[in-house]
Amino acid sequence: MIRVGVIGVGHMGALHAEKVVALARDGCAIELTGVCDIIAERAHAVAARFETRASTAASGLLREVDAAIVAVPTVEHYQIVCRALESGCHVLVEKPIAADLEQAEALIKRAAHGGRVLQVGHLEWFNAGIRAIQDKVKSPRLVEVVRVGPFAGRATDTDVVRDLMIHDLDLVQQLIGAEPEKIEATGVAVLTDWIDVANARLIFPDGCTANFTASRVSRTSKRKLRIFQSDCSFEVDLSLQQAWISRVSPDGSARVQTDVIEAAPRDSLLEQLRGFIACIEEEATPTVGGVDGLGALRTALRVLDSLSQGRPAG
C-alpha cells in the first residue's frame, strides 16, 4: 500500500486529493493518508470531504507517507519538495518544477541521489489527443499553439508564461526533441502585476518555427495545437481531447483529406496519478521527469527574458 499525502489543497491540490481517493476506490493499492495546508480551515475542509487527516505543517505528514503531491505556490516548490525527498518520499510536483533553474537542478540531483521518483505535473502528456499524435510527429516545420481563457483569479503569484504557456513549451520541445535556438516574445500585464497575455516565436535547431499564444484574460477558452510537416498536418483540440490528420487525398485529386485520429477522452489528472504510482511500483522513469521539467522551465525563463529585454533571446 502506497501512502500518499497532498501538500497544498487549494484548487489543484483538492483535485489531486480527489483523484487519489478515486484511484483507491478503483482498486489501486494507495491511500490518502492526509492533507496539509497553511490555511487550517481549508486543510480541515478537504480532509473532512475525503475522510482523512488534516495538518498545517508538512513535516509531520511527510513522516507518515511514501509519496507526496506538492501543489503549493511555485515560490515554495523548492523548500517543500526538498523536505519531501529528504523524508524519503517520491514526489509529484505541480508545474513549474521550481522557481528558478538552480533550484530545479538541485531537486533533480537530490531525487536521483535518493532513488526517488520526481515527476512534474505537465498534464497535457496524459491528454488523449496528444497521445494519439505523439508517435506520428516526424520533423515538423511549423507549429502553432493557442492556450487562452478567462481570468480565474488563481496563480496570480506568477506570469502567464509559467502559468499556462509552459505546458505547450514542454509539449513542443519534447515532440521536436530539442530546445529552441532563438526566441522572440511580446506580452502585457492586464489584470495582475505580471504578464497576463504573451506571444512567443521559437526557432529550433532544425529550422522548425513554433508560435505560441497564451492569455488568462480572454473572453472564451481555447486550447489548440497545430503541427505542419512535409507529408501531413495535425490538429489537436486539447480541451476536447480530439485529434485530426490532414494530407493529400490518395485518389490523385490533389484535394486535402482530413481524418479523425481515434482517441477516447480520459481524465488526464487521474491518468497522471496512475502513471506516477506505476513509476513508484516499477521503479520506472516518469513521463515528465525532473529533467523534462527543467527544460520547460529553462525555455519559459528565456521567453520571459525576451519579454523583459524587448529583444530576441538567443
C-alpha positions in Angstrom: 0.0 0.0 0.0 1.4 3.4 -1.0 0.6 6.1 1.4 0.0 9.5 -0.3 -0.1 12.9 1.2 -1.2 16.1 -0.6 0.6 19.3 0.4 -1.3 22.5 -0.6 -5.0 21.9 -1.0 -6.2 24.9 -2.9 -7.9 24.4 -6.3 -5.4 21.9 -7.8 -4.5 20.2 -4.5 -8.1 19.4 -3.7 -8.4 17.9 -7.2 -5.3 15.8 -6.6 -6.8 14.5 -3.3 -10.0 13.6 -5.1 -8.1 11.6 -7.7 -6.1 9.7 -5.0 -9.4 8.7 -3.4 -10.9 7.7 -6.8 -7.9 5.6 -7.7 -8.0 3.9 -4.3 -11.7 3.1 -4.8 -10.8 1.7 -8.2 -8.6 -0.9 -6.6 -5.2 0.7 -6.7 -3.1 -0.1 -3.7 -2.9 3.5 -2.4 -4.5 5.6 0.3 -4.9 9.2 1.0 -3.1 9.4 4.3 -3.5 13.1 4.9 -3.6 16.6 3.5 -1.7 19.7 4.5 -2.3 23.4 4.0 -1.1 26.5 5.9 -4.7 27.7 6.0 -6.2 25.4 8.7 -9.8 25.9 7.6 -9.0 24.8 4.1 -7.0 21.8 5.2 -9.8 20.6 7.6 -12.5 21.1 4.9 -10.7 19.0 2.4 -9.7 16.4 5.0 -13.4 16.1 6.1 -14.5 15.8 2.5 -12.2 12.8 1.8 -12.2 11.3 5.3 -8.5 11.7 6.0 -6.3 13.7 8.4 -5.5 17.4 8.2 -2.5 19.3 9.2 -0.9 22.8 8.8 2.7 21.6 8.9 4.2 19.5 6.2 6.9 17.9 8.3 4.5 15.6 10.3 2.7 14.4 7.2 5.9 13.7 5.3 7.0 11.3 8.1 3.8 9.2 7.5 3.7 8.9 3.7 5.6 7.2 0.9 4.7 9.8 -1.7 3.8 13.5 -1.7 1.8 15.5 -4.2 3.0 19.1 -3.9 0.6 21.8 -5.1 1.8 24.8 -3.2 2.7 28.2 -4.8 5.7 28.0 -7.1 8.0 30.0 -4.8 7.5 27.3 -2.2 8.2 24.3 -4.5 11.9 24.0 -3.7 11.5 24.1 0.1 8.6 21.6 0.2 9.9 19.2 -2.4 13.4 19.2 -0.7 11.8 18.3 2.6 9.7 15.5 0.9 12.7 14.0 -0.8 14.8 14.2 2.5 11.9 12.3 4.2 12.3 9.6 1.6 9.1 10.4 -0.3 8.5 10.1 -4.0 7.2 13.4 -5.3 4.7 14.6 -7.9 5.1 18.4 -8.0 2.9 20.8 -10.0 4.5 22.7 -12.8 6.8 24.6 -13.0 9.2 22.3 -11.2 10.7 25.2 -9.3 11.1 29.0 -9.3 14.5 29.0 -10.9 17.0 26.7 -12.7 19.3 26.4 -9.8 16.5 25.1 -7.6 15.3 22.7 -10.3 18.7 21.3 -10.8 19.2 20.8 -7.0 15.9 18.9 -6.8 16.8 16.6 -9.7 20.1 15.7 -8.1 18.5 15.1 -4.7 15.9 12.8 -6.2 18.5 10.9 -8.1 20.7 10.5 -5.1 17.9 9.1 -3.0 16.5 6.9 -5.8 13.1 8.7 -5.6 10.6 9.4 -8.4 10.4 13.1 -9.2 7.5 13.8 -11.6 6.4 17.2 -12.8 2.7 18.0 -13.4 2.8 18.8 -17.1 -0.7 17.4 -17.5 -1.1 17.5 -21.3 1.1 14.4 -21.8 -1.9 12.5 -20.4 -4.3 14.2 -22.8 -5.8 11.6 -25.2 -5.3 14.0 -28.2 -1.6 14.3 -27.6 -1.2 10.5 -27.0 -2.9 10.0 -30.4 -0.4 12.0 -32.4 2.9 11.9 -30.4 4.3 8.9 -32.3 3.2 10.3 -35.6 5.1 13.6 -35.4 8.2 13.5 -37.6 10.4 16.5 -38.3 7.7 19.2 -38.0 8.4 22.5 -39.9 5.8 24.8 -38.3 3.8 24.6 -35.0 1.0 26.9 -33.8 -0.3 26.8 -30.3 -3.1 28.8 -28.7 -4.0 28.5 -25.0 -6.3 31.2 -23.8 -9.1 31.6 -21.3 -11.0 33.9 -18.9 -9.3 35.2 -15.7 -9.7 32.6 -13.0 -8.3 34.5 -10.1 -5.7 31.8 -9.4 -1.9 31.7 -10.0 -1.7 35.4 -9.5 1.7 35.0 -8.0 3.3 34.3 -11.4 3.1 35.2 -15.1 1.1 33.6 -17.9 4.3 32.1 -19.4 5.0 29.9 -16.3 1.3 29.5 -15.5 -0.1 28.5 -18.9 2.4 28.7 -21.8 4.9 26.4 -20.1 2.5 23.4 -20.8 2.9 24.0 -24.6 6.6 24.8 -24.4 7.2 21.4 -22.8 5.0 19.6 -25.4 6.6 21.2 -28.4 10.2 20.9 -27.5 9.7 17.3 -26.4 7.9 16.5 -29.7 10.7 18.2 -31.6 13.5 16.7 -29.4 15.4 19.9 -28.8 15.2 23.3 -27.1 15.0 26.4 -29.3 18.0 28.3 -30.6 16.2 31.7 -30.8 13.2 33.3 -29.0 11.2 36.4 -29.7 8.3 37.4 -27.4 5.9 40.2 -26.6 3.5 40.5 -23.7 1.5 42.7 -21.5 0.1 42.9 -17.9 -3.7 43.4 -17.9 -5.3 42.4 -14.6 -2.3 41.5 -12.4 1.2 42.8 -11.8 2.5 40.0 -14.0 2.4 39.4 -17.8 -1.2 38.1 -18.5 -1.0 37.9 -22.3 2.1 36.7 -24.2 3.1 35.7 -27.7 6.3 33.9 -28.4 8.1 32.8 -31.6 10.6 30.0 -31.1 13.1 28.8 -33.8 14.6 25.3 -33.3 18.0 24.0 -34.4 16.4 22.0 -37.3 14.7 25.2 -38.6 11.2 24.4 -37.2 9.3 27.6 -36.1 6.8 27.4 -33.3 4.3 30.2 -32.5 2.7 30.3 -29.0 -0.1 32.5 -27.7 -1.1 32.4 -24.1 -3.7 34.5 -22.3 -5.5 34.3 -19.0 -7.7 37.3 -19.6 -9.6 36.2 -22.8 -13.4 36.1 -23.0 -13.6 32.5 -24.1 -11.4 29.4 -23.7 -9.4 27.7 -26.4 -6.6 25.2 -26.2 -5.4 24.1 -29.7 -2.2 22.7 -31.2 -1.4 22.5 -35.0 1.6 20.8 -36.4 2.7 21.0 -40.0 5.2 18.6 -41.5 6.2 17.7 -45.1 3.6 14.9 -45.6 0.7 16.0 -43.4 -0.5 18.2 -40.6 -2.1 17.5 -37.3 -4.6 19.5 -35.2 -5.4 18.7 -31.6 -8.2 20.3 -29.6 -6.7 19.9 -26.1 -10.0 20.8 -24.4 -12.0 18.1 -26.3 -9.1 15.7 -26.3 -9.6 15.1 -30.1 -7.1 14.9 -32.9 -7.2 15.1 -36.7 -4.7 14.5 -39.5 -4.8 16.2 -42.9 -3.0 15.1 -46.0 -3.3 15.0 -49.8 -6.1 12.6 -50.8 -4.9 9.3 -52.1 -7.3 9.5 -55.1 -4.9 11.7 -57.0 -7.3 14.7 -57.0 -4.9 17.0 -55.0 -7.6 17.5 -52.5 -6.8 17.7 -48.8 -8.4 14.9 -46.8 -8.9 15.3 -43.1 -9.5 12.2 -40.9 -10.2 11.9 -37.2 -7.5 10.1 -35.2 -9.4 7.9 -32.8 -8.7 9.0 -29.2 -11.1 8.2 -26.3 -11.1 11.2 -23.9 -10.0 10.4 -20.4 -9.4 12.0 -17.0 -5.9 13.4 -17.6 -5.3 14.2 -13.9 -6.3 10.6 -12.9 -4.1 9.2 -15.6 -1.2 11.3 -14.4 -1.6 10.0 -10.9 -1.9 6.4 -12.2 1.4 6.9 -14.1 3.1 8.3 -11.0 2.1 5.3 -8.9 3.2 2.9 -11.6 6.6 4.6 -11.7 6.9 4.1 -7.9 5.9 0.4 -8.1 8.0 -0.4 -11.1 11.0 1.9 -10.4 10.4 3.4 -13.8 11.1 6.9 -15.3 8.1 9.2 -15.3 6.5 10.5 -18.5 7.6 14.0 -17.4 10.5 13.7 -15.1 12.7 16.4 -13.4 14.9 16.8 -16.5 11.9 17.5 -18.7 10.5 20.0 -16.1 13.9 21.7 -16.1 13.9 22.0 -19.9 10.4 23.5 -19.9 11.3 26.0 -17.1 14.6 27.0 -18.9 12.7 27.8 -22.1 9.9 29.7 -20.2 12.6 31.8 -18.5 14.1 32.6 -21.8 10.7 33.7 -23.1 10.4 36.0 -20.1 13.9 37.3 -20.7 12.9 38.2 -24.2 9.8 39.9 -22.9 11.8 42.0 -20.3 14.6 42.9 -22.7 12.4 43.7 -25.7 14.8 41.8 -27.9 15.3 38.2 -29.1 16.7 35.7 -26.5 19.4 33.6 -28.2 
